[in-house]
Amino acid sequence: MKGILFSEDQLLILVVLALCLVVIQWTQRNKSARDDGTLGLGRGIVALLGQWFGVTAFLASSEAAYDYGVIGLISYSLAGSLSFLLCYLAIKRFRLAGELPLMERIERVFSGKSLGLVKVLLAFVWLEEVLIVILAGKIILHLLYGWSTIVSSISMTLFFLLMMFFRYGNFHQASFVIALLATASTVLIPTLVYLDVSVPTVYSGVKFLATDMLELTKTAGWYLAIALFIRFVTHTLLNERVWTIYHQIKPSKRGLSFSLSPLIWAFLPLSMGTLSFVAKAEAVWPIVHDEVSILIVARFGGEFGIVLFTVTLIVILLAIISRYTVDGTEQKTVARLVAKGLIILTAGSIALLLPELTILQTMLVFTLVWAALAPVVLLARKSLVHRTFAVLVIFISAGYGVYHSVYTGIAYGVLIDFAISLGIMTLLTIFTNHPKGGGLVE
């Protein structure tokens, strides 16, 4: 397959990317010496957006809109923004109850084999993130540069391993540049596309070629909405970096930071998702549906649009890779590096063996893990009964979720998975008669 980009575009991408790297390095080196790590409103919002502006918002939101139409577009945006607000309330509730940070709480509540199981499952957070990075990198190399999917998958895996070997970690605090590029992309890319393809043309094209995109009664679409909400809530609560940012933000600014950030974030999936309507109207049929946004930007966004879009994705990918090489490496043990290397190889193997796996599918598959794990981690307390039942609850709920995913659909499987895990843990908390109520504190 021949790549979409020409040599001039490739050179311009390299120049803009180099400028972004210079800006990131300059901001890191020129931090105030009196900076004590406390974040105000502006920096708190930027830090949160740096976590939430991922490649999923650019690629999976378009895929959701392409597959489910208006329901998918609205579901992705609302599920994300509402779940982020709920996560703030949950973290605040834990802190007011005197709870420890997430990993300290887990190590206090669980022990022995149950602790080992929870830590292994939490490693799936990184496996999902690494896999999504490899899938997104594969899309860029395949569509824009014409590399085969096999070569693209192998190249991204090797690049990931090399970055871990060289331990390049200065890039992991690129939140400001990511927020700036993502915000610019949110406004400019759809504008450029719709200047080329008018809104009436898109609407008439959708009405003629894809009337199903405008339906609001699809049961599968509403299952997706609930599944995405569960995914965002559980995944964010199990993300240690979000807990760290919460502690770094000034107490008086936390509520406003966590309220404004999801409102800003919501415009990104809404903007990127509308590109799927352009695809249906202009009869652009991607082989793999998470490729739709790149195809539309490349065809209708012009040179500036494709450069902005590509540079934004690459900066986000580099930031995630850098976080992976830095997080948890204060203990420079061979075992830790080997474990991280195995995660990369596992993700690369999955991408290679499943060439049609999409980013949205990856998110939902891993949600089967988060839906079973999150209620156990958040509601369990330090007792033999809870630790014993924790392992059983995880396997029972995840097993039922996988079963329903195979026979009914993965979104419905996520709902069943989460309902079983939450229901059992809630009943367990009630009937063990915890003296302080709710099971949230020791």
N, C-alpha and C positions, 0 to 999 in steps of 0.2 A: 504494500500500500504506500502510495506517495503521500508525504506529509503536506499539511495545509500551509505551513509557514514557508516563506521564501527566505533566501539568505539575508536580505535586508531586515526582515522582521526578526530573524534569529539574532542578528547583531544588535538590534535595538533592544531586545529583551535582555541580552547580556549587559548592555550599558545601564539600563534602568535598574536591573537587579544589583549591579555593582554599586550604584548610587544608594540604593536602599541599605546595602551592607555597610557602606560608609556612615550613613546616618545612624544606624543602630550602634556601631562601634563608637561613634562620637558621643551619643547620648549616654552610653555606659561609662565612658571615661570622664565625662564632665558632670557626674553626679556631685551634688553638694557634699562636702566632707561632714557636714552636720546632719545629714540625712539619717534619721534613726529607724527608718523602715516603716514609719507610720504613714498610712495613705489617707489623703483627704478625699473630697468628693470626686474631683476630676480624675485623679490618679486611681482611685478605687474603681471607677467606671471603666477606665482604660484597662486595668488589670483583669477585671471580669470579662470584658469583651475580648481580650487577648485569649482567654480560655474558651469562650463560647463561639467566637468567629473561627470555625474550623472549616475544612474542606467539605464536610457534610452539608453545611448550610448552602454552599455553592452548587454542589453536585446532587446530593440526595433530595433536596427540596424540589429541584427540577424533575427528578425521577418520580417523586411522589405525585406531582402535578401531572406528569405525563401519563402515569398509570391510573390515577384516580380522579383527575380533573380538578374541578373547583374544590371538592371535598378534600383532596390531597393537599392542595395549596393552602387552604385555610387551616386544615388540621395541623400541618407541620409548624406553621407560624404560631398558632394559638397554644399548641401542646408545649412548644419550647418556652414561650414567654411565661405562661401560667406556671409551668413546672419550676422555673427558676425562682419565681416569687414564693412558691410553696417550699422550696429548698431553703430559702432564707428563713422562713418561719420555723422550719424544723430545726435548723442549726441553732437559731436563737433560742428555741425551746430547750434544746440540749444544754446550751451554755448557761441559761438561767437556772437549770436544775443542777448545775455544778459538774456537768459531764466533762470528761477529758477529750482531747483531740481523738480523731477517729481511730488511728492505729493503736494509740495507748489504751483506748477503751477496749478494743478487740483483744489486745494482749492481756488485759485485766479480766475480761469476762470469760474468754476461752482458754483452754490449756490442753496440752498433750496432743492427741490425734485431731481433736476438733479444731484446735488452733492451726495446726498444719493444713487441714482441709480448707479453712477459711482463707488462709494466706495464699494457697494455690489458686483458689477461685478468684481472689482479688488480683492475681497476676493476669487474669483474663482481661482486666482493664487495659493493660499494656498490649496484650495480644490483639485486642480489637483495634486499638489506636495504630499499632504498627501495620496491621493488615489493611486498614483504610488508607494509610499513607502509601503503601505499596500499590494498592488499587488505583489511587488517584495519580500517582507518578506514572503508572502504566498507561493510563488514559492520555496523559500529556505526551509521553514519548510516542505512543502509538498513533494518535490522531494528528498531532502537530508536527512531529518529526518523522513519521512514517516508519518507525521501528515495529517489528512484529510483536505480538502480545507476549510470546515466549521470551524473546530477547529483552523486552521491556520489564517483564516480571523479574527475570534473573538480574538485570542491571540494577533495578531498584533494591533488591535484596542485598547484592554485593555492596552497593553504595551505603546502605544502612550499616552493614557490618564494618565497613571502613571508617565511617563516622564514629562508631563506637570504639574502634581500635585507637583512633587518633584523639578521641575524647574532646571533640570541639564543643565547648560548652558556653561560649560567650553569647550565642545567639538566642538562648532560651528566654531572655527577657526582652523580647521584641514586640511587646504588647502594643506600644504606641504606634509603631509602623504598621502592624497588622490592622489595628483599629482604623488608622487613616486610610490605608489601601482598601479595606473592606467597605468603609463608608463611601469612598469615592466610587467603587465598583457598584454599590447599591444604587447610586444616583445616576451615574454616567452610562453604564453598560445598557440598561433597558432603554434609556433615552436615545442612545445611538442606534439601537436595533429598531425602535419604533419610528425613528426618523427615516429609516430605509423601508420599513414595512409599516404602513399606517394602521392605526387601531381599527378603523372600519374594515380594512382588508383582512385583518386577523379575525375579527368577529364573524364576518361573512364566511371566511374559510373554515372556521371551527363549526359553524352552523351547517355547512355543507359536507365537510369531511369527518367531523368528530363531534356529533351532537351529544354523545355520551359524556363528554367532558363537562357539560353544563348541568348534568343531573345531580340532584342533592339527596336522592333516596337510596343510594347504593349502600347496602348493609356492610359490605366489605370496606367501604370508605370510612364508615363510622367506627368499625373495629380498628382500622388503622389509626384513627384519631386517638382512641383510648390507649392503644399499644404504644404509640409514640409518646403520649403523656407519661405512661409508666416508664418508658425507656429514659426520657430526659430526667425524670425525678430520681429514679434509682441510680442511674449512671452518675448524675451530678453529686448525689449524696455520698457515693462511694469514691468520689474523686478527692483525694487528700488535698490537692492544690486549692480547691475551692474553699475548704475549711481554713487553710493557711491564709488565703486572701481575706477571708472574713475576719480573722484575728488581726490582720495588718491594718484594716480600715479603722479609722477612728470611730469609737462607739457612737458618737453623735451623727456620723455620716453613713453608717451601715444601712439603715433602712432606705434612705434616699438612693444610695448607690445600687442596692439590689432591686430597687423599683424602676429606676431610669434605665439601667443596663438592658433588661429584657425588652423594654419598649423600643430601644434603639436597635437591638438585635432582630426584632420581629420584622423590620423592614427588609432585611437581607433575604430571607427565604421567600418573602412575598415577591420581591423584585426578580430574583432568579427563577422562581417558579413560573412567572408569567412567560418566560422564554419557551416553555413547553407548549403554550397555546400558539406561539409563532410557528413552532415545529409542525404541529398538526395542521395549521392553516396553510403552510407552504409545502406540505407533504415531505417533510424531512423525517426519514425513518431511521433512527439510530439502531445499530445491531444490538448494542447493550444500552439500556435506557439511561444509565447515569452519564452517558456521553452527550446527552441532548443539549445541555447548556453550552458546552464548548463548541459543538457543531453550529449552533445558532449564532454565537458570538463571532466565530470565524467567518461565517457566511454573510452576516448582516451588520456586524459591529464595526467593521472597518479596521484599519491598521491600529489605531489608537485603542480601540476596544479589545482586540485580541492581545495586545501587549499588556494593557492594564490587567486583564483577566488572568493571563498566564503568570505575570510577575507576582500578583497577589497570591495565587495558588502556590507558587514555588516558595515564597517567603513563609507562608503558613506551614508548608511541608518541612522546610528547614528548621523552623522553630520547634515543631513537634519532635523531629529527630534529635535536635539539640537537647530538649527537655529529657528525652529518653536516655541520652548519654550521661546526663548530669544527675537526675533524680536518684537518690539512694546510693550514690557512688562515694559518699564520704567514707564508707567502709570498703576500701579497695581490695576486696578479696577475689581470688580467682573464681570461687564458686559463684559469686554474684555476676561476674562478667560472663561466665559460661552459661548461667541461667538466662541472661539477657540475650546472648547469642543464640541460644536454642529457641527463644521466643521469635527472634527475627527469622530464623530458618523455618520455623513452623509456619509463620505468616507467609513467607515466600513460597513455601510448598503448597499452601492452600490456594494462593493466587495463581500458581502455575497449573495445578490440577483442576481448578474450577475457573476456566477462562471467562465464563459468562456470569460469574458472581458479581453482583452489583453492590454499591455502597449501602443503599437502603436495605437490601436483603441482609447484609452483614450486620447492620445495626439491629435489625429485628431478631436475627439468630442469637446474637450475644445478649439481647434483652431476656431471652429465656433463662440465662444465668443470673442476670441482675434481678429479675422478678422473683426468683427463688431465694437469692442471697440477701437482698437488702432488708426485708422484714426480719430475717433471722438476726442479722448483725445489729439492727437498730432496736429490736425489742427484747433480745435475749439478755439475761442477767447472770451473775456469777452464782450458779448453782449446778449441782450434778444433773438434776432433772432437765434444766434448760440446755446444758451442753449435750446431753444424750439425745434429746429430741431435736436439737439443731441439725445434726447430721441427717436424721431421718426426714425432717421437713424439707431440707434442700433437695434430697434425692426424690422424694415423693412428688413434690410440686413440679420440679424440673421434668421428671419422667412423664407426668400427665401433660405438661405443656408440650413436650416433644411429640407425644402421641397425637394430640389434637392438631398440632402443626402439620403433621403428615396427612391427616385425613380431613381436616376442616380448613386449614389455612394458618399461616404462622402468626398473623395478628390475633386471631382467636386463641391460638395456643398460648400467647403471651398473657392474655386476659385470664385464662384458666390457671396458668402457672402462678400469677401474682395473687389471685383470689385464694388459692389453696394455701400458699405460704403465709399470707397476711392473716387469713382466718384461723389457721392452726396456732400461729404465734400469739394472736390476740386472745384466743381461748386459753392457751397455756398460761399467759400472763394473768388472766382473770382468776383461773382456778387455783393457781399457786398462791393466791391471796397476798400479793406483794403489799407490804405495809405503807409504802409511799404512793402506790397507785400508778397505773399507766405502764409500768415496766421500763420506763425510760432512764431511771436512775438506780444506783445501787442501794 
